[in-house]
Structure formats: C-alpha cells, structure tokens
C-alpha cells in the first residue's frame, strides 16, 4: 500500500490504494465499470463530486473575472489613446480658432474681442461652434471683398 498510515490518507488516496490492492487499473475501466466497482464497495462519491463541481465552478468564475479584467484594461488603454488623440485634436482646434480671432481682429477688433472672451471660457464643444462661426465670418468677409472689387462704387 502506501507509506502513510490509512488515517493520514485522503479519500482519493485511500481509493487509489484500494484499487491497487485489488489489482485494478482504473484507467482501463470505463465509467460504468468504475461506478459499479465503487457501488459494490460502498464508496460514496457524491460529496467528492459536489466538491469537484464547486471547485470547477469557482475556477470558471475566476477565469471569467480575469478575462473581464483584461478586457477592462484594454478598454482603458484604448480610451486613453483616444483621449490623448482627442486632446491633440482639441489643441489643434484651439490654435486654429486663435488664428481666426487674430485675423478677425485686423478687420473688426470689437467683434474679435467678443469672440476672444467666448474663446477663453469655451468647452471643447463650444470650440467647434466658435470655429464654425468664425469660418462663416471669414467666408462673408471674402464674399464682401470680392463683391466690392467686382462692383466698384
């Protein structure tokens, strides 16, 4: 048998020892033969089966949590990249709006000052609106300039 005393053996070790003592190799037995063998010897496998299923369920849950954690970390990295790219885009829009306000200041300093005040307290969403407004103003300026040169007074 084993070097351990029977009291020190786990249930599975005792089962393995019992099978060895009977000269049976459980790996050559199919499930039905093994179940019949255990039933004849009155070995109750219900508790070990329940424990095994609980360990398996816990292991699957842990694996799901680890996968969810990996996905969450990937999502955080992706959002950081998007935000950093977005921050660069916001800075580019800010620079463009500043240049447009400076250009407007050459033609209409009062209106440029109004836009400059709005620019100072603008959120990223407001910057898009400011850019649109200033683009429209530039288009009007260019239309007015072309109209004046084509139609001298």
PyMOL commands that place a pseudoatom at each C-alpha (Angstrom):
pseudoatom trace, name=CA, resn=UNK, resi=1, chain=A, elem=C, hetatm=0, pos=[0.000, 0.000, 0.000]
pseudoatom trace, name=CA, resn=UNK, resi=2, chain=A, elem=C, hetatm=0, pos=[1.368, 3.494, 0.797]
pseudoatom trace, name=CA, resn=UNK, resi=3, chain=A, elem=C, hetatm=0, pos=[3.952, 4.560, 3.357]
pseudoatom trace, name=CA, resn=UNK, resi=4, chain=A, elem=C, hetatm=0, pos=[1.331, 6.749, 5.023]
pseudoatom trace, name=CA, resn=UNK, resi=5, chain=A, elem=C, hetatm=0, pos=[-0.990, 5.349, 7.627]
pseudoatom trace, name=CA, resn=UNK, resi=6, chain=A, elem=C, hetatm=0, pos=[-4.580, 4.842, 6.366]
pseudoatom trace, name=CA, resn=UNK, resi=7, chain=A, elem=C, hetatm=0, pos=[-5.809, 7.606, 8.674]
pseudoatom trace, name=CA, resn=UNK, resi=8, chain=A, elem=C, hetatm=0, pos=[-3.438, 10.150, 7.053]
pseudoatom trace, name=CA, resn=UNK, resi=9, chain=A, elem=C, hetatm=0, pos=[-4.582, 9.351, 3.506]
pseudoatom trace, name=CA, resn=UNK, resi=10, chain=A, elem=C, hetatm=0, pos=[-7.136, 11.469, 1.712]
pseudoatom trace, name=CA, resn=UNK, resi=11, chain=A, elem=C, hetatm=0, pos=[-10.249, 9.795, 0.355]
pseudoatom trace, name=CA, resn=UNK, resi=12, chain=A, elem=C, hetatm=0, pos=[-8.827, 9.733, -3.152]
pseudoatom trace, name=CA, resn=UNK, resi=13, chain=A, elem=C, hetatm=0, pos=[-5.553, 8.271, -1.913]
pseudoatom trace, name=CA, resn=UNK, resi=14, chain=A, elem=C, hetatm=0, pos=[-7.472, 5.600, 0.002]
pseudoatom trace, name=CA, resn=UNK, resi=15, chain=A, elem=C, hetatm=0, pos=[-9.489, 4.848, -3.149]
pseudoatom trace, name=CA, resn=UNK, resi=16, chain=A, elem=C, hetatm=0, pos=[-6.308, 4.581, -5.202]
pseudoatom trace, name=CA, resn=UNK, resi=17, chain=A, elem=C, hetatm=0, pos=[-4.803, 2.277, -2.570]
pseudoatom trace, name=CA, resn=UNK, resi=18, chain=A, elem=C, hetatm=0, pos=[-7.966, 0.164, -2.543]
pseudoatom trace, name=CA, resn=UNK, resi=19, chain=A, elem=C, hetatm=0, pos=[-7.847, -0.187, -6.313]
pseudoatom trace, name=CA, resn=UNK, resi=20, chain=A, elem=C, hetatm=0, pos=[-4.152, -1.083, -6.215]
pseudoatom trace, name=CA, resn=UNK, resi=21, chain=A, elem=C, hetatm=0, pos=[-4.783, -3.679, -3.504]
pseudoatom trace, name=CA, resn=UNK, resi=22, chain=A, elem=C, hetatm=0, pos=[-7.470, -5.257, -5.677]
pseudoatom trace, name=CA, resn=UNK, resi=23, chain=A, elem=C, hetatm=0, pos=[-5.092, -5.231, -8.644]
pseudoatom trace, name=CA, resn=UNK, resi=24, chain=A, elem=C, hetatm=0, pos=[-7.346, -2.962, -10.700]
pseudoatom trace, name=CA, resn=UNK, resi=25, chain=A, elem=C, hetatm=0, pos=[-6.139, -0.223, -13.003]
pseudoatom trace, name=CA, resn=UNK, resi=26, chain=A, elem=C, hetatm=0, pos=[-8.911, 2.436, -13.024]
pseudoatom trace, name=CA, resn=UNK, resi=27, chain=A, elem=C, hetatm=0, pos=[-7.593, 3.859, -16.284]
pseudoatom trace, name=CA, resn=UNK, resi=28, chain=A, elem=C, hetatm=0, pos=[-8.539, 0.670, -18.124]
pseudoatom trace, name=CA, resn=UNK, resi=29, chain=A, elem=C, hetatm=0, pos=[-12.088, 0.740, -16.729]
pseudoatom trace, name=CA, resn=UNK, resi=30, chain=A, elem=C, hetatm=0, pos=[-14.901, 2.662, -18.379]
pseudoatom trace, name=CA, resn=UNK, resi=31, chain=A, elem=C, hetatm=0, pos=[-17.175, 4.928, -16.322]
pseudoatom trace, name=CA, resn=UNK, resi=32, chain=A, elem=C, hetatm=0, pos=[-19.867, 2.288, -15.796]
pseudoatom trace, name=CA, resn=UNK, resi=33, chain=A, elem=C, hetatm=0, pos=[-17.374, -0.334, -14.579]
pseudoatom trace, name=CA, resn=UNK, resi=34, chain=A, elem=C, hetatm=0, pos=[-15.802, 2.149, -12.204]
pseudoatom trace, name=CA, resn=UNK, resi=35, chain=A, elem=C, hetatm=0, pos=[-19.205, 3.270, -10.885]
pseudoatom trace, name=CA, resn=UNK, resi=36, chain=A, elem=C, hetatm=0, pos=[-20.227, -0.386, -10.360]
pseudoatom trace, name=CA, resn=UNK, resi=37, chain=A, elem=C, hetatm=0, pos=[-16.935, -1.145, -8.580]
pseudoatom trace, name=CA, resn=UNK, resi=38, chain=A, elem=C, hetatm=0, pos=[-17.431, 1.811, -6.231]
pseudoatom trace, name=CA, resn=UNK, resi=39, chain=A, elem=C, hetatm=0, pos=[-21.065, 0.879, -5.609]
pseudoatom trace, name=CA, resn=UNK, resi=40, chain=A, elem=C, hetatm=0, pos=[-20.172, -2.726, -4.679]
pseudoatom trace, name=CA, resn=UNK, resi=41, chain=A, elem=C, hetatm=0, pos=[-17.563, -1.451, -2.241]
pseudoatom trace, name=CA, resn=UNK, resi=42, chain=A, elem=C, hetatm=0, pos=[-19.995, 1.148, -0.882]
pseudoatom trace, name=CA, resn=UNK, resi=43, chain=A, elem=C, hetatm=0, pos=[-17.763, 4.101, -1.732]
pseudoatom trace, name=CA, resn=UNK, resi=44, chain=A, elem=C, hetatm=0, pos=[-19.881, 7.246, -1.793]
pseudoatom trace, name=CA, resn=UNK, resi=45, chain=A, elem=C, hetatm=0, pos=[-18.584, 9.630, -4.450]
pseudoatom trace, name=CA, resn=UNK, resi=46, chain=A, elem=C, hetatm=0, pos=[-21.403, 12.158, -4.095]
pseudoatom trace, name=CA, resn=UNK, resi=47, chain=A, elem=C, hetatm=0, pos=[-19.525, 14.507, -1.763]
pseudoatom trace, name=CA, resn=UNK, resi=48, chain=A, elem=C, hetatm=0, pos=[-16.267, 14.473, -3.792]
pseudoatom trace, name=CA, resn=UNK, resi=49, chain=A, elem=C, hetatm=0, pos=[-18.288, 15.041, -6.970]
pseudoatom trace, name=CA, resn=UNK, resi=50, chain=A, elem=C, hetatm=0, pos=[-20.056, 18.024, -5.414]
pseudoatom trace, name=CA, resn=UNK, resi=51, chain=A, elem=C, hetatm=0, pos=[-16.741, 19.402, -4.186]
pseudoatom trace, name=CA, resn=UNK, resi=52, chain=A, elem=C, hetatm=0, pos=[-15.188, 18.915, -7.618]
pseudoatom trace, name=CA, resn=UNK, resi=53, chain=A, elem=C, hetatm=0, pos=[-18.114, 20.706, -9.296]
pseudoatom trace, name=CA, resn=UNK, resi=54, chain=A, elem=C, hetatm=0, pos=[-17.819, 23.571, -6.797]
pseudoatom trace, name=CA, resn=UNK, resi=55, chain=A, elem=C, hetatm=0, pos=[-14.068, 23.886, -7.464]
pseudoatom trace, name=CA, resn=UNK, resi=56, chain=A, elem=C, hetatm=0, pos=[-14.718, 23.766, -11.203]
pseudoatom trace, name=CA, resn=UNK, resi=57, chain=A, elem=C, hetatm=0, pos=[-17.420, 26.445, -10.948]
pseudoatom trace, name=CA, resn=UNK, resi=58, chain=A, elem=C, hetatm=0, pos=[-15.141, 28.647, -8.845]
pseudoatom trace, name=CA, resn=UNK, resi=59, chain=A, elem=C, hetatm=0, pos=[-12.318, 28.182, -11.335]
pseudoatom trace, name=CA, resn=UNK, resi=60, chain=A, elem=C, hetatm=0, pos=[-14.559, 29.149, -14.256]
pseudoatom trace, name=CA, resn=UNK, resi=61, chain=A, elem=C, hetatm=0, pos=[-15.771, 32.220, -12.370]
pseudoatom trace, name=CA, resn=UNK, resi=62, chain=A, elem=C, hetatm=0, pos=[-12.186, 33.252, -11.625]
pseudoatom trace, name=CA, resn=UNK, resi=63, chain=A, elem=C, hetatm=0, pos=[-11.286, 32.793, -15.294]
pseudoatom trace, name=CA, resn=UNK, resi=64, chain=A, elem=C, hetatm=0, pos=[-14.268, 34.942, -16.329]
pseudoatom trace, name=CA, resn=UNK, resi=65, chain=A, elem=C, hetatm=0, pos=[-13.180, 37.649, -13.906]
pseudoatom trace, name=CA, resn=UNK, resi=66, chain=A, elem=C, hetatm=0, pos=[-9.634, 37.564, -15.264]
pseudoatom trace, name=CA, resn=UNK, resi=67, chain=A, elem=C, hetatm=0, pos=[-10.905, 37.852, -18.852]
pseudoatom trace, name=CA, resn=UNK, resi=68, chain=A, elem=C, hetatm=0, pos=[-13.195, 40.727, -17.848]
pseudoatom trace, name=CA, resn=UNK, resi=69, chain=A, elem=C, hetatm=0, pos=[-10.258, 42.449, -16.134]
pseudoatom trace, name=CA, resn=UNK, resi=70, chain=A, elem=C, hetatm=0, pos=[-8.109, 42.068, -19.267]
pseudoatom trace, name=CA, resn=UNK, resi=71, chain=A, elem=C, hetatm=0, pos=[-10.893, 43.495, -21.426]
pseudoatom trace, name=CA, resn=UNK, resi=72, chain=A, elem=C, hetatm=0, pos=[-11.364, 46.378, -18.992]
pseudoatom trace, name=CA, resn=UNK, resi=73, chain=A, elem=C, hetatm=0, pos=[-7.621, 47.167, -19.048]
pseudoatom trace, name=CA, resn=UNK, resi=74, chain=A, elem=C, hetatm=0, pos=[-7.618, 47.079, -22.853]
pseudoatom trace, name=CA, resn=UNK, resi=75, chain=A, elem=C, hetatm=0, pos=[-10.642, 49.392, -22.914]
pseudoatom trace, name=CA, resn=UNK, resi=76, chain=A, elem=C, hetatm=0, pos=[-8.928, 51.806, -20.509]
pseudoatom trace, name=CA, resn=UNK, resi=77, chain=A, elem=C, hetatm=0, pos=[-5.796, 51.837, -22.687]
pseudoatom trace, name=CA, resn=UNK, resi=78, chain=A, elem=C, hetatm=0, pos=[-7.897, 52.388, -25.789]
pseudoatom trace, name=CA, resn=UNK, resi=79, chain=A, elem=C, hetatm=0, pos=[-9.821, 55.244, -24.165]
pseudoatom trace, name=CA, resn=UNK, resi=80, chain=A, elem=C, hetatm=0, pos=[-6.549, 56.833, -23.002]
pseudoatom trace, name=CA, resn=UNK, resi=81, chain=A, elem=C, hetatm=0, pos=[-5.268, 56.709, -26.575]
pseudoatom trace, name=CA, resn=UNK, resi=82, chain=A, elem=C, hetatm=0, pos=[-8.498, 58.216, -27.864]
pseudoatom trace, name=CA, resn=UNK, resi=83, chain=A, elem=C, hetatm=0, pos=[-8.414, 60.939, -25.201]
pseudoatom trace, name=CA, resn=UNK, resi=84, chain=A, elem=C, hetatm=0, pos=[-4.792, 61.783, -25.928]
pseudoatom trace, name=CA, resn=UNK, resi=85, chain=A, elem=C, hetatm=0, pos=[-5.583, 61.908, -29.638]
pseudoatom trace, name=CA, resn=UNK, resi=86, chain=A, elem=C, hetatm=0, pos=[-8.680, 63.939, -28.808]
pseudoatom trace, name=CA, resn=UNK, resi=87, chain=A, elem=C, hetatm=0, pos=[-6.600, 66.294, -26.665]
pseudoatom trace, name=CA, resn=UNK, resi=88, chain=A, elem=C, hetatm=0, pos=[-4.237, 66.815, -29.591]
pseudoatom trace, name=CA, resn=UNK, resi=89, chain=A, elem=C, hetatm=0, pos=[-7.216, 67.493, -31.857]
pseudoatom trace, name=CA, resn=UNK, resi=90, chain=A, elem=C, hetatm=0, pos=[-8.670, 69.956, -29.336]
pseudoatom trace, name=CA, resn=UNK, resi=91, chain=A, elem=C, hetatm=0, pos=[-5.332, 71.787, -29.178]
pseudoatom trace, name=CA, resn=UNK, resi=92, chain=A, elem=C, hetatm=0, pos=[-5.284, 71.971, -32.979]
pseudoatom trace, name=CA, resn=UNK, resi=93, chain=A, elem=C, hetatm=0, pos=[-8.803, 73.449, -32.999]
pseudoatom trace, name=CA, resn=UNK, resi=94, chain=A, elem=C, hetatm=0, pos=[-7.788, 75.940, -30.298]
pseudoatom trace, name=CA, resn=UNK, resi=95, chain=A, elem=C, hetatm=0, pos=[-4.825, 77.085, -32.361]
pseudoatom trace, name=CA, resn=UNK, resi=96, chain=A, elem=C, hetatm=0, pos=[-6.998, 77.426, -35.463]
pseudoatom trace, name=CA, resn=UNK, resi=97, chain=A, elem=C, hetatm=0, pos=[-9.643, 79.436, -33.562]
pseudoatom trace, name=CA, resn=UNK, resi=98, chain=A, elem=C, hetatm=0, pos=[-6.939, 81.709, -32.060]
pseudoatom trace, name=CA, resn=UNK, resi=99, chain=A, elem=C, hetatm=0, pos=[-5.558, 82.394, -35.521]
pseudoatom trace, name=CA, resn=UNK, resi=100, chain=A, elem=C, hetatm=0, pos=[-9.070, 83.087, -36.852]
pseudoatom trace, name=CA, resn=UNK, resi=101, chain=A, elem=C, hetatm=0, pos=[-9.745, 85.532, -33.987]
pseudoatom trace, name=CA, resn=UNK, resi=102, chain=A, elem=C, hetatm=0, pos=[-6.450, 87.317, -34.671]
pseudoatom trace, name=CA, resn=UNK, resi=103, chain=A, elem=C, hetatm=0, pos=[-7.342, 87.541, -38.350]
pseudoatom trace, name=CA, resn=UNK, resi=104, chain=A, elem=C, hetatm=0, pos=[-10.795, 88.903, -37.463]
pseudoatom trace, name=CA, resn=UNK, resi=105, chain=A, elem=C, hetatm=0, pos=[-9.118, 91.459, -35.163]
pseudoatom trace, name=CA, resn=UNK, resi=106, chain=A, elem=C, hetatm=0, pos=[-7.447, 93.039, -38.181]
pseudoatom trace, name=CA, resn=UNK, resi=107, chain=A, elem=C, hetatm=0, pos=[-10.841, 93.783, -39.777]
pseudoatom trace, name=CA, resn=UNK, resi=108, chain=A, elem=C, hetatm=0, pos=[-13.184, 94.096, -36.797]
pseudoatom trace, name=CA, resn=UNK, resi=109, chain=A, elem=C, hetatm=0, pos=[-11.403, 94.467, -33.426]
pseudoatom trace, name=CA, resn=UNK, resi=110, chain=A, elem=C, hetatm=0, pos=[-14.628, 94.785, -31.420]
pseudoatom trace, name=CA, resn=UNK, resi=111, chain=A, elem=C, hetatm=0, pos=[-16.107, 91.567, -32.759]
pseudoatom trace, name=CA, resn=UNK, resi=112, chain=A, elem=C, hetatm=0, pos=[-12.748, 89.821, -32.337]
pseudoatom trace, name=CA, resn=UNK, resi=113, chain=A, elem=C, hetatm=0, pos=[-12.741, 90.850, -28.686]
pseudoatom trace, name=CA, resn=UNK, resi=114, chain=A, elem=C, hetatm=0, pos=[-16.207, 89.297, -28.189]
pseudoatom trace, name=CA, resn=UNK, resi=115, chain=A, elem=C, hetatm=0, pos=[-15.012, 86.045, -29.758]
pseudoatom trace, name=CA, resn=UNK, resi=116, chain=A, elem=C, hetatm=0, pos=[-11.820, 86.170, -27.667]
pseudoatom trace, name=CA, resn=UNK, resi=117, chain=A, elem=C, hetatm=0, pos=[-13.901, 86.351, -24.467]
pseudoatom trace, name=CA, resn=UNK, resi=118, chain=A, elem=C, hetatm=0, pos=[-16.023, 83.420, -25.631]
pseudoatom trace, name=CA, resn=UNK, resi=119, chain=A, elem=C, hetatm=0, pos=[-12.868, 81.521, -26.544]
pseudoatom trace, name=CA, resn=UNK, resi=120, chain=A, elem=C, hetatm=0, pos=[-11.446, 81.907, -23.038]
pseudoatom trace, name=CA, resn=UNK, resi=121, chain=A, elem=C, hetatm=0, pos=[-14.406, 80.140, -21.405]
pseudoatom trace, name=CA, resn=UNK, resi=122, chain=A, elem=C, hetatm=0, pos=[-15.141, 77.716, -24.266]
pseudoatom trace, name=CA, resn=UNK, resi=123, chain=A, elem=C, hetatm=0, pos=[-15.554, 73.989, -23.695]
pseudoatom trace, name=CA, resn=UNK, resi=124, chain=A, elem=C, hetatm=0, pos=[-14.404, 71.554, -26.411]
pseudoatom trace, name=CA, resn=UNK, resi=125, chain=A, elem=C, hetatm=0, pos=[-17.968, 71.526, -27.766]
pseudoatom trace, name=CA, resn=UNK, resi=126, chain=A, elem=C, hetatm=0, pos=[-18.045, 75.340, -27.774]
pseudoatom trace, name=CA, resn=UNK, resi=127, chain=A, elem=C, hetatm=0, pos=[-14.774, 75.413, -29.706]
pseudoatom trace, name=CA, resn=UNK, resi=128, chain=A, elem=C, hetatm=0, pos=[-16.432, 73.610, -32.609]
pseudoatom trace, name=CA, resn=UNK, resi=129, chain=A, elem=C, hetatm=0, pos=[-19.236, 76.200, -32.660]
pseudoatom trace, name=CA, resn=UNK, resi=130, chain=A, elem=C, hetatm=0, pos=[-16.737, 79.062, -32.466]
pseudoatom trace, name=CA, resn=UNK, resi=131, chain=A, elem=C, hetatm=0, pos=[-14.772, 77.574, -35.333]
pseudoatom trace, name=CA, resn=UNK, resi=132, chain=A, elem=C, hetatm=0, pos=[-17.937, 77.307, -37.433]
pseudoatom trace, name=CA, resn=UNK, resi=133, chain=A, elem=C, hetatm=0, pos=[-18.958, 80.900, -36.646]
pseudoatom trace, name=CA, resn=UNK, resi=134, chain=A, elem=C, hetatm=0, pos=[-15.514, 82.257, -37.440]
pseudoatom trace, name=CA, resn=UNK, resi=135, chain=A, elem=C, hetatm=0, pos=[-15.364, 80.247, -40.660]
pseudoatom trace, name=CA, resn=UNK, resi=136, chain=A, elem=C, hetatm=0, pos=[-18.714, 81.723, -41.708]
pseudoatom trace, name=CA, resn=UNK, resi=137, chain=A, elem=C, hetatm=0, pos=[-17.444, 85.221, -40.857]
pseudoatom trace, name=CA, resn=UNK, resi=138, chain=A, elem=C, hetatm=0, pos=[-14.310, 84.646, -42.938]
pseudoatom trace, name=CA, resn=UNK, resi=139, chain=A, elem=C, hetatm=0, pos=[-16.461, 83.440, -45.823]
pseudoatom trace, name=CA, resn=UNK, resi=140, chain=A, elem=C, hetatm=0, pos=[-18.639, 86.572, -45.542]
pseudoatom trace, name=CA, resn=UNK, resi=141, chain=A, elem=C, hetatm=0, pos=[-15.511, 88.743, -45.454]
pseudoatom trace, name=CA, resn=UNK, resi=142, chain=A, elem=C, hetatm=0, pos=[-14.133, 87.096, -48.570]
pseudoatom trace, name=CA, resn=UNK, resi=143, chain=A, elem=C, hetatm=0, pos=[-17.520, 87.387, -50.324]
pseudoatom trace, name=CA, resn=UNK, resi=144, chain=A, elem=C, hetatm=0, pos=[-17.761, 91.068, -49.364]
pseudoatom trace, name=CA, resn=UNK, resi=145, chain=A, elem=C, hetatm=0, pos=[-14.202, 91.684, -50.523]
pseudoatom trace, name=CA, resn=UNK, resi=146, chain=A, elem=C, hetatm=0, pos=[-14.861, 90.034, -53.895]
pseudoatom trace, name=CA, resn=UNK, resi=147, chain=A, elem=C, hetatm=0, pos=[-18.181, 91.821, -54.288]
pseudoatom trace, name=CA, resn=UNK, resi=148, chain=A, elem=C, hetatm=0, pos=[-16.532, 95.180, -53.665]
pseudoatom trace, name=CA, resn=UNK, resi=149, chain=A, elem=C, hetatm=0, pos=[-13.753, 94.555, -56.175]
pseudoatom trace, name=CA, resn=UNK, resi=150, chain=A, elem=C, hetatm=0, pos=[-16.216, 93.381, -58.816]
pseudoatom trace, name=CA, resn=UNK, resi=151, chain=A, elem=C, hetatm=0, pos=[-18.689, 96.193, -58.253]
pseudoatom trace, name=CA, resn=UNK, resi=152, chain=A, elem=C, hetatm=0, pos=[-16.772, 99.426, -57.747]
pseudoatom trace, name=CA, resn=UNK, resi=153, chain=A, elem=C, hetatm=0, pos=[-18.847, 102.233, -56.328]
for i in range(1, 153): cmd.bond("trace and resi %d" % i, "trace and resi %d" % (i + 1))
show_as sticks, trace
zoom trace
